[in-house]
Amino acid sequence: DVSVNTSSGNSYAAGIYVNPAPNATATLTGNTIRNIHIKNAASAQMQVYGITSTSATNVNAVESLQGNIIDSVYIDDVNLGAQVPFVFGMFFNNNQTGSDRVIAQNTISNIFTTAGTNGQVMGIGFFNGKQSDVRRNHVSKLFAGRGSAGTASIIRGVYLLQNSGVGSLVNNFVSIDLTQDPDVTRSTQLNTNWSLVGIENSSVANIANDWSIYYNTVRIAGAGNTNFGAAAFLGTQATTIMDLRNNIFANYAVPSGTGFAAAIRRNAGPAGYALTSNNNLYFTTQTATTPIAHFQSTAYVTLPIFKSSPYVAGREAASI
């Protein structure tokens, strides 16, 4: 357990901080990390992690994180004003030459902020990286509240952000169901489109940030407040390669206002949407606001309509 109780300044807490030396290997296997939190902070930068690796010096370092349990990482009773805290089960920020990591068979759950607290809540996040092999992890029970000011809260099961590096995301399970929130006043406050996302690839658009996303199962559900929206998969860059094969993307969420609940959402055209993307299962309730796909400003309610769109030509032929 790690508890930080502070009233001013920046606050950081982590269960384990990984920082291997150059050309060294760090191995974390079979650890249980619980109750990592910050409480009673005011107007400050907040970051809380179950496990984090954030180094600018570990060239050719190798990290192996396998079979760990991370449970209950959170921020509580916080008055942050315009600040928005970050709450991660696992977070990686290292883009040094030759860096390599394996993240496998970890269980991450109960990552949250309390009802009156904004937050960016994420199961596994990458900000900078080189080569990552991410497989057979289980991410569930992510929840975020909303304060009276500041940037709106978001929830991400797996978040590939900025220069996230080249990687494989294979056979992971992401389940985020807001109806399972033990505090019914919390997640129902989420109020922006795409507040809730199972897997998001927002890496900077270049070939150095390409990910192979295969055999993953994503299920999201629940409802929020005004203009709430959700996506099982979200891609935001035009040229970062988005190679999707043999995944299940199921979105049971109920949108509101101007929000949409889509199985797959993309903010760009077909560039970067790999021609090899195929054999995926996409599920929504297929209404005007719960389409199978939402690309740029267009909703594709059913799979046949989606497959016939100019964004999909040559892709998804065997997807259902």
NUTI-802561 format. One record per residue (C-alpha): z, y, x; residue number from 1. Coordinates in pm, whole numbers, plus 50000, padded with zeros to 5 digits. Example, Ala and Ser with C-alpha at 12.3 -4.5 7.8 and 13.67 -1.06 7.14 Angstrom:
<rs>
{w 50780&v 49550&u 51230&nr 1}
{w 50714&v 49894&u 51367&nr 2}
</rs>
This chain:
<rs>
{w 50000&v 50000&u 50000&nr 1}
{w 49922&v 50357&u 50111&nr 2}
{w 50045&v 50659&u 49915&nr 3}
{w 49977&v 51022&u 50008&nr 4}
{w 50174&v 51287&u 49821&nr 5}
{w 50061&v 51639&u 49911&nr 6}
{w 50052&v 51989&u 49763&nr 7}
{w 49798&v 52165&u 49989&nr 8}
{w 49525&v 52114&u 50246&nr 9}
{w 49272&v 51831&u 50278&nr 10}
{w 49398&v 51481&u 50202&nr 11}
{w 49257&v 51147&u 50313&nr 12}
{w 49383&v 50794&u 50266&nr 13}
{w 49240&v 50456&u 50362&nr 14}
{w 49360&v 50098&u 50359&nr 15}
{w 49160&v 50010&u 50674&nr 16}
{w 48960&v 50242&u 50902&nr 17}
{w 48695&v 50060&u 51106&nr 18}
{w 48575&v 50220&u 51432&nr 19}
{w 48440&v 49968&u 51684&nr 20}
{w 48359&v 50087&u 52035&nr 21}
{w 47993&v 50099&u 52148&nr 22}
{w 47849&v 49749&u 52194&nr 23}
{w 48161&v 49598&u 52034&nr 24}
{w 48214&v 49392&u 51720&nr 25}
{w 48471&v 49457&u 51447&nr 26}
{w 48554&v 49168&u 51215&nr 27}
{w 48756&v 49207&u 50894&nr 28}
{w 48796&v 48884&u 50702&nr 29}
{w 49029&v 48776&u 50423&nr 30}
{w 49232&v 49096&u 50390&nr 31}
{w 49391&v 49212&u 50064&nr 32}
{w 49412&v 49590&u 50019&nr 33}
{w 49592&v 49730&u 49716&nr 34}
{w 49731&v 50059&u 49582&nr 35}
{w 49568&v 50317&u 49807&nr 36}
{w 49611&v 50656&u 49641&nr 37}
{w 49668&v 51030&u 49663&nr 38}
{w 49902&v 51201&u 49417&nr 39}
{w 49998&v 51556&u 49319&nr 40}
{w 49746&v 51738&u 49537&nr 41}
{w 49617&v 52089&u 49460&nr 42}
{w 49283&v 52258&u 49537&nr 43}
{w 49183&v 52048&u 49837&nr 44}
{w 48924&v 51805&u 49967&nr 45}
{w 49015&v 51451&u 49857&nr 46}
{w 48881&v 51124&u 49993&nr 47}
{w 49035&v 50782&u 49931&nr 48}
{w 48896&v 50452&u 50062&nr 49}
{w 48987&v 50087&u 50052&nr 50}
{w 48788&v 50028&u 50374&nr 51}
{w 48585&v 50293&u 50557&nr 52}
{w 48376&v 50315&u 50872&nr 53}
{w 48279&v 50669&u 50967&nr 54}
{w 48199&v 50708&u 51337&nr 55}
{w 47937&v 50905&u 51529&nr 56}
{w 47986&v 50722&u 51859&nr 57}
{w 47965&v 50346&u 51799&nr 58}
{w 47613&v 50279&u 51936&nr 59}
{w 47508&v 49913&u 51908&nr 60}
{w 47830&v 49832&u 51725&nr 61}
{w 47849&v 49538&u 51487&nr 62}
{w 48074&v 49527&u 51180&nr 63}
{w 48144&v 49215&u 50978&nr 64}
{w 48342&v 49262&u 50657&nr 65}
{w 48366&v 48940&u 50459&nr 66}
{w 48594&v 48790&u 50198&nr 67}
{w 48819&v 49094&u 50152&nr 68}
{w 48990&v 49197&u 49827&nr 69}
{w 49017&v 49568&u 49743&nr 70}
{w 49214&v 49647&u 49429&nr 71}
{w 49349&v 49979&u 49292&nr 72}
{w 49213&v 50270&u 49496&nr 73}
{w 49268&v 50594&u 49308&nr 74}
{w 49361&v 50960&u 49279&nr 75}
{w 49639&v 51057&u 49040&nr 76}
{w 49774&v 51380&u 48884&nr 77}
{w 49546&v 51613&u 49077&nr 78}
{w 49474&v 51981&u 49009&nr 79}
{w 49163&v 52037&u 49218&nr 80}
{w 48993&v 52335&u 49057&nr 81}
{w 48627&v 52321&u 49165&nr 82}
{w 48682&v 52037&u 49414&nr 83}
{w 48569&v 51685&u 49329&nr 84}
{w 48741&v 51393&u 49505&nr 85}
{w 48562&v 51087&u 49641&nr 86}
{w 48709&v 50746&u 49563&nr 87}
{w 48541&v 50445&u 49730&nr 88}
{w 48616&v 50077&u 49748&nr 89}
{w 48410&v 50065&u 50070&nr 90}
{w 48232&v 50354&u 50242&nr 91}
{w 48006&v 50357&u 50552&nr 92}
{w 47882&v 50656&u 50750&nr 93}
{w 47730&v 50560&u 51085&nr 94}
{w 47365&v 50601&u 51187&nr 95}
{w 47389&v 50522&u 51556&nr 96}
{w 47115&v 50328&u 51736&nr 97}
{w 47151&v 49953&u 51704&nr 98}
{w 47438&v 49965&u 51456&nr 99}
{w 47449&v 49657&u 51237&nr 100}
{w 47681&v 49537&u 50963&nr 101}
{w 47734&v 49244&u 50731&nr 102}
{w 47919&v 49308&u 50403&nr 103}
{w 47961&v 48984&u 50213&nr 104}
{w 48174&v 48814&u 49949&nr 105}
{w 48412&v 49106&u 49902&nr 106}
{w 48581&v 49171&u 49566&nr 107}
{w 48623&v 49537&u 49471&nr 108}
{w 48792&v 49644&u 49147&nr 109}
{w 49004&v 49914&u 48985&nr 110}
{w 48857&v 50213&u 49167&nr 111}
{w 48937&v 50525&u 48960&nr 112}
{w 49071&v 50872&u 48896&nr 113}
{w 49319&v 50942&u 48620&nr 114}
{w 49212&v 51100&u 48291&nr 115}
{w 49245&v 51467&u 48385&nr 116}
{w 49086&v 51438&u 48729&nr 117}
{w 48720&v 51477&u 48823&nr 118}
{w 48589&v 51220&u 49065&nr 119}
{w 48294&v 51053&u 49231&nr 120}
{w 48398&v 50690&u 49196&nr 121}
{w 48200&v 50427&u 49384&nr 122}
{w 48241&v 50057&u 49460&nr 123}
{w 48035&v 50043&u 49782&nr 124}
{w 47877&v 50354&u 49934&nr 125}
{w 47647&v 50426&u 50229&nr 126}
{w 47592&v 50780&u 50356&nr 127}
{w 47438&v 50708&u 50696&nr 128}
{w 47352&v 50372&u 50841&nr 129}
{w 47108&v 50156&u 51031&nr 130}
{w 47085&v 49787&u 50939&nr 131}
{w 47306&v 49652&u 50660&nr 132}
{w 47316&v 49309&u 50501&nr 133}
{w 47504&v 49341&u 50171&nr 134}
{w 47536&v 49019&u 49972&nr 135}
{w 47750&v 48825&u 49725&nr 136}
{w 47995&v 49110&u 49662&nr 137}
{w 48166&v 49158&u 49326&nr 138}
{w 48223&v 49515&u 49202&nr 139}
{w 48398&v 49587&u 48872&nr 140}
{w 48638&v 49814&u 48680&nr 141}
{w 48533&v 50158&u 48801&nr 142}
{w 48657&v 50450&u 48591&nr 143}
{w 48657&v 50830&u 48619&nr 144}
{w 48824&v 51108&u 48424&nr 145}
{w 48724&v 51473&u 48389&nr 146}
{w 48919&v 51784&u 48477&nr 147}
{w 48879&v 52129&u 48325&nr 148}
{w 48663&v 52265&u 48611&nr 149}
{w 48436&v 52152&u 48892&nr 150}
{w 48141&v 51919&u 48921&nr 151}
{w 48115&v 51649&u 48657&nr 152}
{w 48240&v 51301&u 48739&nr 153}
{w 48010&v 51011&u 48820&nr 154}
{w 48054&v 50635&u 48858&nr 155}
{w 47837&v 50422&u 49088&nr 156}
{w 47872&v 50049&u 49151&nr 157}
{w 47663&v 50060&u 49471&nr 158}
{w 47548&v 50396&u 49608&nr 159}
{w 47278&v 50428&u 49877&nr 160}
{w 47295&v 50795&u 49969&nr 161}
{w 47133&v 51025&u 50227&nr 162}
{w 47019&v 50830&u 50538&nr 163}
{w 47160&v 50501&u 50415&nr 164}
{w 46948&v 50302&u 50660&nr 165}
{w 46738&v 49988&u 50625&nr 166}
{w 46912&v 49713&u 50437&nr 167}
{w 46914&v 49415&u 50208&nr 168}
{w 47115&v 49420&u 49886&nr 169}
{w 47111&v 49059&u 49771&nr 170}
{w 47295&v 48851&u 49510&nr 171}
{w 47564&v 49108&u 49430&nr 172}
{w 47739&v 49137&u 49094&nr 173}
{w 47819&v 49477&u 48944&nr 174}
{w 48004&v 49499&u 48612&nr 175}
{w 48117&v 49839&u 48484&nr 176}
{w 48229&v 49838&u 48122&nr 177}
{w 48394&v 50158&u 48005&nr 178}
{w 48523&v 49979&u 47696&nr 179}
{w 48757&v 49788&u 47928&nr 180}
{w 48923&v 50107&u 48049&nr 181}
{w 49300&v 50070&u 47986&nr 182}
{w 49316&v 50449&u 47933&nr 183}
{w 49095&v 50519&u 47631&nr 184}
{w 49110&v 50895&u 47695&nr 185}
{w 48952&v 50870&u 48040&nr 186}
{w 48596&v 50738&u 48064&nr 187}
{w 48506&v 50869&u 47720&nr 188}
{w 48513&v 51215&u 47881&nr 189}
{w 48206&v 51151&u 48100&nr 190}
{w 47956&v 51408&u 47984&nr 191}
{w 47636&v 51418&u 48192&nr 192}
{w 47315&v 51222&u 48194&nr 193}
{w 47334&v 50936&u 48444&nr 194}
{w 47714&v 50964&u 48465&nr 195}
{w 47727&v 50585&u 48495&nr 196}
{w 47495&v 50388&u 48727&nr 197}
{w 47514&v 50027&u 48846&nr 198}
{w 47302&v 50062&u 49162&nr 199}
{w 47162&v 50395&u 49285&nr 200}
{w 46920&v 50452&u 49571&nr 201}
{w 46922&v 50823&u 49655&nr 202}
{w 46839&v 50784&u 50022&nr 203}
{w 46636&v 51057&u 50190&nr 204}
{w 46268&v 50985&u 50139&nr 205}
{w 46146&v 50817&u 50458&nr 206}
{w 46073&v 50467&u 50576&nr 207}
{w 46401&v 50453&u 50771&nr 208}
{w 46587&v 50421&u 50441&nr 209}
{w 46409&v 50127&u 50278&nr 210}
{w 46613&v 49864&u 50096&nr 211}
{w 46525&v 49517&u 49970&nr 212}
{w 46709&v 49473&u 49640&nr 213}
{w 46693&v 49109&u 49531&nr 214}
{w 46881&v 48871&u 49299&nr 215}
{w 47147&v 49120&u 49190&nr 216}
{w 47315&v 49118&u 48849&nr 217}
{w 47414&v 49453&u 48699&nr 218}
{w 47583&v 49500&u 48363&nr 219}
{w 47704&v 49839&u 48242&nr 220}
{w 47845&v 49932&u 47903&nr 221}
{w 48049&v 50189&u 47715&nr 222}
{w 48017&v 50543&u 47587&nr 223}
{w 48107&v 50892&u 47704&nr 224}
{w 48117&v 51245&u 47572&nr 225}
{w 47846&v 51503&u 47501&nr 226}
{w 47515&v 51430&u 47682&nr 227}
{w 47645&v 51108&u 47839&nr 228}
{w 47379&v 50885&u 47995&nr 229}
{w 47363&v 50571&u 48208&nr 230}
{w 47126&v 50353&u 48411&nr 231}
{w 47163&v 49999&u 48543&nr 232}
{w 46937&v 50100&u 48834&nr 233}
{w 46855&v 50456&u 48945&nr 234}
{w 46609&v 50564&u 49215&nr 235}
{w 46568&v 50931&u 49297&nr 236}
{w 46323&v 50958&u 49589&nr 237}
{w 45945&v 50942&u 49586&nr 238}
{w 45870&v 50768&u 49916&nr 239}
{w 46180&v 50564&u 49997&nr 240}
{w 46070&v 50204&u 49938&nr 241}
{w 46225&v 50060&u 49622&nr 242}
{w 46158&v 49685&u 49636&nr 243}
{w 46313&v 49517&u 49331&nr 244}
{w 46282&v 49141&u 49285&nr 245}
{w 46459&v 48882&u 49072&nr 246}
{w 46732&v 49118&u 48952&nr 247}
{w 46908&v 49140&u 48616&nr 248}
{w 46954&v 49501&u 48504&nr 249}
{w 47136&v 49512&u 48169&nr 250}
{w 47248&v 49839&u 48009&nr 251}
{w 47461&v 49817&u 47695&nr 252}
{w 47580&v 50178&u 47718&nr 253}
{w 47564&v 50412&u 47420&nr 254}
{w 47422&v 50754&u 47514&nr 255}
{w 47496&v 51081&u 47338&nr 256}
{w 47335&v 51423&u 47304&nr 257}
{w 47049&v 51460&u 47552&nr 258}
{w 47151&v 51147&u 47743&nr 259}
{w 46956&v 50824&u 47786&nr 260}
{w 47073&v 50470&u 47860&nr 261}
{w 46798&v 50292&u 48054&nr 262}
{w 46777&v 49966&u 48243&nr 263}
{w 46577&v 50138&u 48520&nr 264}
{w 46556&v 50511&u 48584&nr 265}
{w 46343&v 50685&u 48845&nr 266}
{w 46299&v 51056&u 48912&nr 267}
{w 45968&v 51016&u 49095&nr 268}
{w 45619&v 50875&u 49054&nr 269}
{w 45483&v 50539&u 49174&nr 270}
{w 45491&v 50625&u 49546&nr 271}
{w 45761&v 50415&u 49710&nr 272}
{w 45788&v 50177&u 49414&nr 273}
{w 45691&v 49861&u 49602&nr 274}
{w 45397&v 49663&u 49467&nr 275}
{w 45605&v 49350&u 49534&nr 276}
{w 45861&v 49452&u 49268&nr 277}
{w 45857&v 49167&u 49016&nr 278}
{w 46046&v 48891&u 48832&nr 279}
{w 46320&v 49125&u 48710&nr 280}
{w 46502&v 49109&u 48379&nr 281}
{w 46552&v 49445&u 48208&nr 282}
{w 46774&v 49477&u 47901&nr 283}
{w 46863&v 49760&u 47665&nr 284}
{w 46871&v 49785&u 47287&nr 285}
{w 46524&v 49947&u 47307&nr 286}
{w 46553&v 50263&u 47099&nr 287}
{w 46428&v 50614&u 47172&nr 288}
{w 46748&v 50692&u 47363&nr 289}
{w 46804&v 50342&u 47506&nr 290}
{w 46464&v 50267&u 47661&nr 291}
{w 46387&v 49990&u 47906&nr 292}
{w 46277&v 50254&u 48155&nr 293}
{w 46296&v 50631&u 48203&nr 294}
{w 46058&v 50763&u 48470&nr 295}
{w 46057&v 51134&u 48541&nr 296}
{w 46066&v 51283&u 48190&nr 297}
{w 45914&v 50989&u 48000&nr 298}
{w 46104&v 50714&u 47819&nr 299}
{w 45938&v 50372&u 47791&nr 300}
{w 46118&v 50202&u 47505&nr 301}
{w 45985&v 49848&u 47542&nr 302}
{w 45884&v 49635&u 47838&nr 303}
{w 45514&v 49610&u 47738&nr 304}
{w 45492&v 49989&u 47715&nr 305}
{w 45665&v 50019&u 48052&nr 306}
{w 45429&v 49767&u 48213&nr 307}
{w 45125&v 49957&u 48084&nr 308}
{w 45241&v 50288&u 48230&nr 309}
{w 45073&v 50438&u 48540&nr 310}
{w 45404&v 50402&u 48726&nr 311}
{w 45398&v 50023&u 48707&nr 312}
{w 45035&v 49930&u 48771&nr 313}
{w 45030&v 49619&u 48990&nr 314}
{w 45406&v 49566&u 48960&nr 315}
{w 45649&v 49376&u 48736&nr 316}
{w 45387&v 49137&u 48599&nr 317}
{w 45634&v 48850&u 48555&nr 318}
{w 45934&v 49065&u 48465&nr 319}
{w 46093&v 49011&u 48126&nr 320}
</rs>
